[in-house]
Amino acid sequence: MNPYDFANMSEEERHKTLLEMSDEDIDYSDIPELDEEFFKNAKRIKQLKPKVDSINIRSDILDWFKSHAQEKKYEDLINDVLESYINNQKKC
């Protein structure tokens, strides 16, 4: 049995296993080595920090986002939708 079979572990088990894993235990076989050519074309992405603010959202809209946020927080889903809208408006 593979001790790193993460697909069959609970979130708590994965977290514990990753914390206990040494660098030598990491399987890099499916990851290409990063060489100078990679770094010539690499671009640093500025990480935007969220600004804490308060807005009024109708309860039915907020409930929809909360019910549709599966893998992420509903606040992140709202940000994704707003960002998509802005990007589409820029194309017009």
PyRosetta script that sets phi, psi and omega in degrees:
from pyrosetta import init, pose_from_sequence

init()
pose = pose_from_sequence("MNPYDFANMSEEERHKTLLEMSDEDIDYSDIPELDEEFFKNAKRIKQLKPKVDSINIRSDILDWFKSHAQEKKYEDLINDVLESYINNQKKC")
pose.set_psi(1, 136.2)
pose.set_omega(1, 179.3)
pose.set_phi(2, -76.5)
pose.set_psi(2, 119.2)
pose.set_omega(2, -179.7)
pose.set_phi(3, -68.6)
pose.set_psi(3, -10.8)
pose.set_omega(3, -179.6)
pose.set_phi(4, -113.9)
pose.set_psi(4, 37.2)
pose.set_omega(4, 177.8)
pose.set_phi(5, -83.4)
pose.set_psi(5, 76.3)
pose.set_omega(5, -172.3)
pose.set_phi(6, -64.0)
pose.set_psi(6, -26.8)
pose.set_omega(6, -177.9)
pose.set_phi(7, -62.9)
pose.set_psi(7, -27.4)
pose.set_omega(7, -178.0)
pose.set_phi(8, -104.2)
pose.set_psi(8, 19.7)
pose.set_omega(8, 179.6)
pose.set_phi(9, -111.2)
pose.set_psi(9, 152.8)
pose.set_omega(9, 172.3)
pose.set_phi(10, -73.9)
pose.set_psi(10, 166.7)
pose.set_omega(10, 179.2)
pose.set_phi(11, -59.8)
pose.set_psi(11, -40.4)
pose.set_omega(11, 179.5)
pose.set_phi(12, -64.3)
pose.set_psi(12, -41.3)
pose.set_omega(12, 178.9)
pose.set_phi(13, -64.8)
pose.set_psi(13, -42.7)
pose.set_omega(13, 178.3)
pose.set_phi(14, -60.6)
pose.set_psi(14, -45.7)
pose.set_omega(14, -178.9)
pose.set_phi(15, -60.4)
pose.set_psi(15, -47.4)
pose.set_omega(15, 179.9)
pose.set_phi(16, -62.5)
pose.set_psi(16, -44.5)
pose.set_omega(16, -179.1)
pose.set_phi(17, -63.1)
pose.set_psi(17, -44.1)
pose.set_omega(17, -179.9)
pose.set_phi(18, -64.7)
pose.set_psi(18, -39.3)
pose.set_omega(18, 178.6)
pose.set_phi(19, -64.3)
pose.set_psi(19, -34.2)
pose.set_omega(19, -177.9)
pose.set_phi(20, -86.8)
pose.set_psi(20, -12.3)
pose.set_omega(20, -175.8)
pose.set_phi(21, -72.8)
pose.set_psi(21, 136.9)
pose.set_omega(21, 175.8)
pose.set_phi(22, -89.4)
pose.set_psi(22, 164.7)
pose.set_omega(22, 178.3)
pose.set_phi(23, -59.5)
pose.set_psi(23, -34.5)
pose.set_omega(23, -179.1)
pose.set_phi(24, -67.5)
pose.set_psi(24, -22.2)
pose.set_omega(24, -179.2)
pose.set_phi(25, -81.3)
pose.set_psi(25, -10.8)
pose.set_omega(25, -177.1)
pose.set_phi(26, -77.5)
pose.set_psi(26, 130.0)
pose.set_omega(26, 179.6)
pose.set_phi(27, -91.3)
pose.set_psi(27, 109.9)
pose.set_omega(27, -179.6)
pose.set_phi(28, -99.2)
pose.set_psi(28, 8.6)
pose.set_omega(28, -171.3)
pose.set_phi(29, -61.3)
pose.set_psi(29, -26.9)
pose.set_omega(29, -179.0)
pose.set_phi(30, -101.2)
pose.set_psi(30, 13.4)
pose.set_omega(30, -179.4)
pose.set_phi(31, -117.9)
pose.set_psi(31, 122.3)
pose.set_omega(31, 179.0)
pose.set_phi(32, -67.0)
pose.set_psi(32, 146.0)
pose.set_omega(32, 178.1)
pose.set_phi(33, -69.6)
pose.set_psi(33, 140.3)
pose.set_omega(33, -179.9)
pose.set_phi(34, -87.5)
pose.set_psi(34, 116.5)
pose.set_omega(34, -178.6)
pose.set_phi(35, -109.3)
pose.set_psi(35, -175.8)
pose.set_omega(35, -178.3)
pose.set_phi(36, -61.4)
pose.set_psi(36, -34.3)
pose.set_omega(36, 179.4)
pose.set_phi(37, -60.6)
pose.set_psi(37, -41.1)
pose.set_omega(37, 178.2)
pose.set_phi(38, -60.0)
pose.set_psi(38, -47.2)
pose.set_omega(38, -175.1)
pose.set_phi(39, -73.3)
pose.set_psi(39, -20.2)
pose.set_omega(39, 174.6)
pose.set_phi(40, -64.1)
pose.set_psi(40, -35.3)
pose.set_omega(40, -176.2)
pose.set_phi(41, -100.7)
pose.set_psi(41, -4.9)
pose.set_omega(41, -177.5)
pose.set_phi(42, -70.7)
pose.set_psi(42, 145.6)
pose.set_omega(42, 177.9)
pose.set_phi(43, -126.0)
pose.set_psi(43, 134.2)
pose.set_omega(43, 177.0)
pose.set_phi(44, -76.8)
pose.set_psi(44, 132.4)
pose.set_omega(44, 178.9)
pose.set_phi(45, -101.8)
pose.set_psi(45, 125.1)
pose.set_omega(45, 179.2)
pose.set_phi(46, -72.9)
pose.set_psi(46, 123.4)
pose.set_omega(46, 178.6)
pose.set_phi(47, -83.9)
pose.set_psi(47, 116.3)
pose.set_omega(47, 179.8)
pose.set_phi(48, -83.2)
pose.set_psi(48, 129.9)
pose.set_omega(48, 177.4)
pose.set_phi(49, -85.1)
pose.set_psi(49, 137.1)
pose.set_omega(49, 178.4)
pose.set_phi(50, -66.3)
pose.set_psi(50, 141.1)
pose.set_omega(50, 176.2)
pose.set_phi(51, -96.3)
pose.set_psi(51, 127.0)
pose.set_omega(51, 179.4)
pose.set_phi(52, -80.9)
pose.set_psi(52, 124.2)
pose.set_omega(52, -179.7)
pose.set_phi(53, -149.1)
pose.set_psi(53, 176.5)
pose.set_omega(53, -179.8)
pose.set_phi(54, -128.6)
pose.set_psi(54, 129.5)
pose.set_omega(54, 175.1)
pose.set_phi(55, -132.4)
pose.set_psi(55, 156.4)
pose.set_omega(55, 177.3)
pose.set_phi(56, -92.1)
pose.set_psi(56, 124.9)
pose.set_omega(56, 177.6)
pose.set_phi(57, -126.1)
pose.set_psi(57, 133.7)
pose.set_omega(57, 177.9)
pose.set_phi(58, -56.8)
pose.set_psi(58, 144.5)
pose.set_omega(58, -175.7)
pose.set_phi(59, -62.3)
pose.set_psi(59, -35.5)
pose.set_omega(59, 179.9)
pose.set_phi(60, -67.1)
pose.set_psi(60, -35.4)
pose.set_omega(60, 178.0)
pose.set_phi(61, -70.0)
pose.set_psi(61, -45.1)
pose.set_omega(61, 178.5)
pose.set_phi(62, -61.4)
pose.set_psi(62, -42.0)
pose.set_omega(62, 178.1)
pose.set_phi(63, -61.3)
pose.set_psi(63, -38.8)
pose.set_omega(63, 178.9)
pose.set_phi(64, -62.2)
pose.set_psi(64, -47.7)
pose.set_omega(64, 179.8)
pose.set_phi(65, -62.2)
pose.set_psi(65, -41.8)
pose.set_omega(65, 179.5)
pose.set_phi(66, -63.0)
pose.set_psi(66, -37.9)
pose.set_omega(66, -178.4)
pose.set_phi(67, -77.5)
pose.set_psi(67, -20.1)
pose.set_omega(67, -178.7)
pose.set_phi(68, -101.0)
pose.set_psi(68, -5.3)
pose.set_omega(68, 178.6)
pose.set_phi(69, -81.8)
pose.set_psi(69, 103.6)
pose.set_omega(69, -176.5)
pose.set_phi(70, -94.3)
pose.set_psi(70, -65.7)
pose.set_omega(70, -174.4)
pose.set_phi(71, -91.1)
pose.set_psi(71, -6.3)
pose.set_omega(71, -176.7)
pose.set_phi(72, -138.1)
pose.set_psi(72, 172.3)
pose.set_omega(72, 177.9)
pose.set_phi(73, -72.7)
pose.set_psi(73, 150.6)
pose.set_omega(73, -178.5)
pose.set_phi(74, -62.6)
pose.set_psi(74, -30.4)
pose.set_omega(74, 177.8)
pose.set_phi(75, -63.5)
pose.set_psi(75, -38.3)
pose.set_omega(75, 177.9)
pose.set_phi(76, -67.0)
pose.set_psi(76, -37.8)
pose.set_omega(76, 177.7)
pose.set_phi(77, -63.8)
pose.set_psi(77, -42.3)
pose.set_omega(77, 177.0)
pose.set_phi(78, -60.7)
pose.set_psi(78, -44.9)
pose.set_omega(78, 177.7)
pose.set_phi(79, -60.7)
pose.set_psi(79, -41.7)
pose.set_omega(79, 179.3)
pose.set_phi(80, -61.7)
pose.set_psi(80, -43.8)
pose.set_omega(80, 179.9)
pose.set_phi(81, -64.6)
pose.set_psi(81, -44.4)
pose.set_omega(81, 179.4)
pose.set_phi(82, -64.9)
pose.set_psi(82, -41.6)
pose.set_omega(82, 178.8)
pose.set_phi(83, -63.5)
pose.set_psi(83, -42.0)
pose.set_omega(83, 177.7)
pose.set_phi(84, -61.7)
pose.set_psi(84, -42.7)
pose.set_omega(84, 178.0)
pose.set_phi(85, -60.8)
pose.set_psi(85, -46.4)
pose.set_omega(85, -179.9)
pose.set_phi(86, -61.4)
pose.set_psi(86, -45.2)
pose.set_omega(86, -179.9)
pose.set_phi(87, -62.5)
pose.set_psi(87, -38.1)
pose.set_omega(87, 177.0)
pose.set_phi(88, -68.4)
pose.set_psi(88, -36.5)
pose.set_omega(88, 178.1)
pose.set_phi(89, -66.6)
pose.set_psi(89, -34.2)
pose.set_omega(89, 179.0)
pose.set_phi(90, -65.4)
pose.set_psi(90, -27.7)
pose.set_omega(90, -179.2)
pose.set_phi(91, -75.9)
pose.set_psi(91, -21.1)
pose.set_omega(91, -176.8)
pose.set_phi(92, -76.3)
pose.dump_pdb("model.pdb")
